[in-house]
């Protein structure tokens, strides 16, 4: 009996999971609830992106006599962006393992690499946008380009927000340590970052690859 | 005894998305999962970029192939990075995902269907829309 009680208190310390009391038995841990709630938010974000995707797909041929995707898109640049985001997703996973096992070298190192790859992605995207505007293919040129800048720019804004969040999480771990509430925030951040990569998969397929192939 | 069983029950009822699937599983296993996911995702990405630029396949089949590859890669990301599985501890996450996918299909498929229909009907007389 005392062994069970000891095990129970251990569980409380480790995961904050309610247990044993009849009223609490069905309750999930705070970590599961926070993750589930953030998952719902991410799905709503993906639904918002689907509206932008639908807009883009409807307007993709409305070039108003201007350049289309075939003339504008540079697949080498897109390949580099994709590699940056995919590897940053991987290092973000390593950072979350580092946070769970409380190994500072893993956590800080992987977060630093994630930040650099995310910043490289943003730099490449800004460079591409500047190049398009310079060759008179800015968002005001045609309905196609308006939809393009809205869709890709919205994803870029998400990545920017993700980078700021990443810095916040590193600062919080540095100042407060691996507390359960900080670990929950890191879980939500890694979900956000992985979801951005999933949206990018749809984006480079629908916008860039299909645009260059058609 | 029954307390222990109940405890074990609460352990498997739910998993947060993005969490390691089994509590107490070794973290080397978690790392191996991420490496496998990275390998599969890289492979699918490379095939996508190759297919988009190649002239080896019948051209009209390229968008279909790209769609299939993208869906496969999203599946890889969901399983290996977000740890969404079909296990009994993941039912809530999968149900939310299924609802999200339904809405995404309704918005995208519905928009494309309706707009192409309108486009078709308005272009019948050979006129262009004043825009």
Contacts between the chains, C-beta under 8 A, distances in Angstrom:
chain1	res1	chain2	res2	distance
A	4	B	3	6.0
A	4	B	4	6.4
A	4	B	7	7.9
A	7	B	7	7.8
A	8	B	7	7.5
A	11	B	7	7.9
A	15	B	23	8.0
A	17	B	10	7.0
A	18	B	10	8.0
A	19	B	7	5.8
A	19	B	10	6.3
A	20	B	3	6.2
A	20	B	6	7.6
A	20	B	7	7.2
A	25	B	6	5.9
A	25	B	10	6.3
A	26	B	10	7.8
A	28	B	10	7.9
A	28	B	13	6.8
A	28	B	14	4.7
A	31	B	16	5.5
A	31	B	19	7.3
A	32	B	14	4.7
A	32	B	15	6.8
A	32	B	16	4.5
A	32	B	19	7.8
A	34	B	16	7.1
A	35	B	16	2.8
A	35	B	17	5.3
A	35	B	18	6.1
A	35	B	19	6.5
A	36	B	14	7.7
A	36	B	16	6.4
A	36	B	17	7.0
A	36	B	92	5.9
A	36	B	93	6.7
A	36	B	96	7.5
A	38	B	17	7.8
A	39	B	16	8.0
A	39	B	17	4.4
A	39	B	93	5.9
A	39	B	96	6.0
A	39	B	97	7.9
A	40	B	96	5.8
A	43	B	96	5.8
A	43	B	97	6.8
A	43	B	99	7.4
A	43	B	100	3.6
A	44	B	100	7.8
A	46	B	100	5.9
A	46	B	104	6.5
A	47	B	100	6.3
A	47	B	103	5.1
A	47	B	104	6.1
A	47	B	107	6.9
A	50	B	103	7.3
A	50	B	104	4.1
A	50	B	107	4.7
A	50	B	108	5.4
A	51	B	107	5.7
A	53	B	108	5.8
A	54	B	107	5.5
A	54	B	108	4.7
A	54	B	110	8.0
A	54	B	111	3.7
A	54	B	112	6.7
A	55	B	111	7.6
A	57	B	108	7.0
A	57	B	111	7.3
A	57	B	112	5.7
A	58	B	111	6.0
A	58	B	112	6.7
A	58	B	115	4.6
A	62	B	131	8.0
A	75	B	49	6.7
A	75	B	52	7.1
A	75	B	53	6.7
A	79	B	49	5.8
A	82	B	45	5.8
A	82	B	49	7.9
A	83	B	45	8.0
A	86	B	38	7.0
A	86	B	41	5.7
A	86	B	42	6.6
A	86	B	45	6.6
A	87	B	38	7.5
A	89	B	77	7.4
A	89	B	81	5.9
A	90	B	34	5.8
A	90	B	35	7.8
A	90	B	37	7.5
A	90	B	38	4.5
A	93	B	34	4.2
A	93	B	37	7.8
A	93	B	81	6.0
A	94	B	31	7.0
A	94	B	34	6.6
A	96	B	18	7.3
A	97	B	27	5.3
A	97	B	30	5.3
A	97	B	31	6.2
A	97	B	34	7.7
A	100	B	20	7.4
A	100	B	27	7.2
A	101	B	27	5.5
A	143	B	131	8.0
A	187	B	16	6.4
A	187	B	18	5.5
A	187	B	19	6.8
A	190	B	18	5.6
A	191	B	17	6.1
A	191	B	18	4.5
A	191	B	82	6.7
A	194	B	18	7.0
A	194	B	77	6.4
A	194	B	81	4.4
A	194	B	82	5.3
A	195	B	82	7.6
A	197	B	77	6.2
A	197	B	81	7.4
A	198	B	74	5.4
A	198	B	77	5.0
A	198	B	78	7.3
A	198	B	82	8.0
A	201	B	45	8.0
A	201	B	70	5.5
A	201	B	73	5.0
A	201	B	74	5.6
A	201	B	77	6.9
A	202	B	70	6.1
A	202	B	74	7.2
A	204	B	48	7.7
A	205	B	48	6.4
A	205	B	66	5.2
A	205	B	67	7.1
A	205	B	69	7.3
A	205	B	70	4.0
A	206	B	70	7.8
A	209	B	48	6.0
A	209	B	49	7.0
A	209	B	51	7.9
A	209	B	52	3.9
A	209	B	66	5.4
A	210	B	52	7.6
A	210	B	62	7.9
A	210	B	63	5.5
A	210	B	66	6.0
A	212	B	52	5.8
A	212	B	53	7.2
A	213	B	52	4.8
A	213	B	53	7.7
A	213	B	59	7.7
A	213	B	62	4.8
A	213	B	63	6.9
A	213	B	66	7.3
A	214	B	63	7.3
